[in-house]
Amino acid sequence: MHRTMRLLVDTFNVLHVTGVLPPGLAGPDTRGLAALIATSRWSGAHVALVCDGTPPQGAIPRLPGGIRAIYSGAKEADEILERLIEDSTAPGRLVVVSSDRRVRRA
């Protein structure tokens, strides 16, 4: 995968919505999702897992494969995703994983 391609993941949508991950892969946490992505065709791409709320134990975890976790704090993850899309200098090179209509419109 080309390093300039950027993958933005609405983490809640992937981890907590039934039927997104195949049954054999269902149930990971943020670190587990990062590990799956790091061994996929997205290995080497710029990947951001956008998470609702604050990180567990108050510290952003180090994730495998250089994948970055972004926590929304008091905002919704959708707001963070919208901002990342708006701020991108190459929005056509983004792949955004979300089932939220609001994010898809952005």
PyMOL commands that set and color helices and strands:
alter all, ss='L'
color gray80, all
select helices_A, chain A and resi 11-16+30-38+56-58+64-66+77-87+91-93+101-105
alter helices_A, ss='H'
color red, helices_A
select strands_A, chain A and resi 6-10+46-51+68-71+94-97
alter strands_A, ss='S'
color yellow, strands_A
deselect
rebuild
show_as cartoon
